[in-house]
Amino acid sequence: MELFIKILLVVFILFVTKIVLIILFFYSEIRAAQKRDPAAKNFFEVLFLYPGLHALIYYRIANLLHRMSMTFSARFVSQFARFVTGIEIHPGAKIGKRFFIDHGLGVVIGETTIIGDGVLLYQGVTLGGTGLQQGKRHPTIGNNVVVGAGAKVLGNIVIGDNSYIGANAVVIKDVPPNSTVVGVPGRITKQDGKKIDVSLDHIHVLDPIMQSVEELEKRIEELEKRK
Ligand SMILES: CC(C)(COP(=O)(O)OP(=O)(O)OC[C@H]1O[C@@H](n2cnc3c(N)ncnc32)[C@H](O)[C@@H]1OP(=O)(O)O)[C@@H](O)C(=O)NCCC(=O)NCCS
């Protein structure tokens, strides 16, 4: 009986230690989830019941193992995480602070993906490659980007800071910062808060350098009129 109580005590202490460590290391992620999901009623609901947070915890462990060249163990942890959460994050991916995956089921994040700070993904998002090429073949996602449910962001492309990828969009080209992208293939419908005419040539709309040139041209025109 005494042994049984001792075992229970040890299990309890280990459990409390684990929870304290998770709170210490993932406080800002739990707060981010609370802020970005109106359904999250309190801190402990996110801590115990959100698969997006659990997948991130497993990812941080897998990523550490990956960086220590323990690739088999790293993949083992990430596959276990996939089994329990339905979210597959390759241990080699790089993920910033305050990352949150809402609902989560069916999210896949490829090996060479880079994700900035404050990014939000919904269920069914794929950050994937487009072929069998080696090297950097997955997207780079800027800070504060939101990727809607079911969206696919494919290839070694860059999604600019503060952009919003609409639900079910398929994005295969770079997206400038502060843009909203919808559809298949993804087209920009809003930039810097302004609606973009969908009849425009999107090859150029998607090119941030062309956009800067156009803005400069407009500015020069305005200045010339003032003369
Ligand atoms: C893209 C999104 C952010 C809308 O942004 P918005 O700036 O408010 O855009 P609007 O509603 O003004 O729509 C702009 C145009 O894009 C279209 N559109 C909006 N979302 C779209 C989508 N996901 N796919 C295709 N077209 C879409 C609109 O019909 C509209 O077309 P129109 O100009 O021809 O009328 C939003 O629709 C979206 O997809 N959010 C994802 C939310 C999500 O995944 N939630 C999961 C919760 S579990």
The ligand as a Tripos MOL2 file, in Angstrom:
@<TRIPOS>MOLECULE
LIG
   48    50     1     0     0
SMALL
NO_CHARGES

@<TRIPOS>ATOM
      1 C1        -10.0240   35.6820  -47.8880 C.3       1 LIG1
      2 C2        -10.8150   36.1390  -46.6920 C.3       1 LIG1
      3 C3         -9.8540   36.4820  -45.5790 C.3       1 LIG1
      4 C4        -11.6980   37.3350  -47.0310 C.3       1 LIG1
      5 O1        -10.9910   38.4830  -47.0000 O.3       1 LIG1
      6 P1        -11.7130   39.8740  -47.2740 P.3       1 LIG1
      7 O2        -10.6240   40.8510  -47.4590 O.co2     1 LIG1
      8 O3        -12.7060   40.1520  -46.2190 O.co2     1 LIG1
      9 O4        -12.3570   39.5950  -48.6640 O.3       1 LIG1
     10 P2        -13.8350   39.8880  -49.1770 P.3       1 LIG1
     11 O5        -14.8150   39.1560  -48.3180 O.co2     1 LIG1
     12 O6        -13.9760   41.3660  -49.3560 O.co2     1 LIG1
     13 O7        -13.7530   39.1520  -50.5670 O.3       1 LIG1
     14 C5        -13.0050   39.6260  -51.6410 C.3       1 LIG1
     15 C6        -13.3390   38.7810  -52.8340 C.3       1 LIG1
     16 O8        -12.7510   37.4760  -52.6770 O.3       1 LIG1
     17 C7        -13.7660   36.4720  -52.6870 C.3       1 LIG1
     18 N1        -13.3670   35.4900  -51.6780 N.ar      1 LIG1
     19 C8        -13.2830   35.6770  -50.3340 C.ar      1 LIG1
     20 N2        -12.8090   34.5710  -49.7520 N.ar      1 LIG1
     21 C9        -12.5920   33.6750  -50.7390 C.ar      1 LIG1
     22 C10       -12.0850   32.3580  -50.7610 C.ar      1 LIG1
     23 N3        -11.7030   31.7500  -49.6300 N.pl3     1 LIG1
     24 N4        -11.9530   31.7260  -51.9460 N.ar      1 LIG1
     25 C11       -12.3220   32.3480  -53.1110 C.ar      1 LIG1
     26 N5        -12.8060   33.6140  -53.1640 N.ar      1 LIG1
     27 C12       -12.9430   34.2540  -51.9790 C.ar      1 LIG1
     28 C13       -15.0480   37.2040  -52.3510 C.3       1 LIG1
     29 O9        -16.1680   36.5270  -52.8550 O.3       1 LIG1
     30 C14       -14.8120   38.5350  -53.0140 C.3       1 LIG1
     31 O10       -15.0290   38.3980  -54.3920 O.3       1 LIG1
     32 P3        -15.6950   39.6240  -55.2420 P.3       1 LIG1
     33 O11       -14.7580   40.8060  -55.0680 O.co2     1 LIG1
     34 O12       -15.7070   39.0840  -56.6280 O.co2     1 LIG1
     35 O13       -17.0240   39.8370  -54.6430 O.co2     1 LIG1
     36 C15       -11.7960   35.0900  -46.1650 C.3       1 LIG1
     37 O14       -12.8640   34.9440  -47.0680 O.3       1 LIG1
     38 C16       -11.2050   33.7070  -45.9240 C.2       1 LIG1
     39 O15       -11.1030   32.8670  -46.7960 O.2       1 LIG1
     40 N6        -10.8820   33.4770  -44.6370 N.am      1 LIG1
     41 C17       -10.3930   32.2030  -44.1790 C.3       1 LIG1
     42 C18       -11.1180   31.8900  -42.9140 C.3       1 LIG1
     43 C19       -10.9190   30.4680  -42.4750 C.2       1 LIG1
     44 O16       -10.2100   29.6770  -43.0670 O.2       1 LIG1
     45 N7        -11.5760   30.1730  -41.3780 N.am      1 LIG1
     46 C20       -11.5120   28.8590  -40.8130 C.3       1 LIG1
     47 C21       -12.3090   28.9000  -39.5670 C.3       1 LIG1
     48 S1        -12.4440   27.2980  -38.9080 S.3       1 LIG1
@<TRIPOS>BOND
     1     1     2 1
     2     2     3 1
     3     2     4 1
     4     2    36 1
     5     4     5 1
     6     5     6 1
     7     6     7 2
     8     6     8 1
     9     6     9 1
    10     9    10 1
    11    10    11 2
    12    10    12 1
    13    10    13 1
    14    13    14 1
    15    14    15 1
    16    15    16 1
    17    15    30 1
    18    16    17 1
    19    17    18 1
    20    17    28 1
    21    18    19 ar
    22    18    27 ar
    23    19    20 ar
    24    20    21 ar
    25    21    22 ar
    26    21    27 ar
    27    22    23 1
    28    22    24 ar
    29    24    25 ar
    30    25    26 ar
    31    26    27 ar
    32    28    29 1
    33    28    30 1
    34    30    31 1
    35    31    32 1
    36    32    33 2
    37    32    34 1
    38    32    35 1
    39    36    37 1
    40    36    38 1
    41    38    39 2
    42    38    40 1
    43    40    41 1
    44    41    42 1
    45    42    43 1
    46    43    44 2
    47    43    45 1
    48    45    46 1
    49    46    47 1
    50    47    48 1
@<TRIPOS>SUBSTRUCTURE
     1 LIG1         1 GROUP 0 **** ****
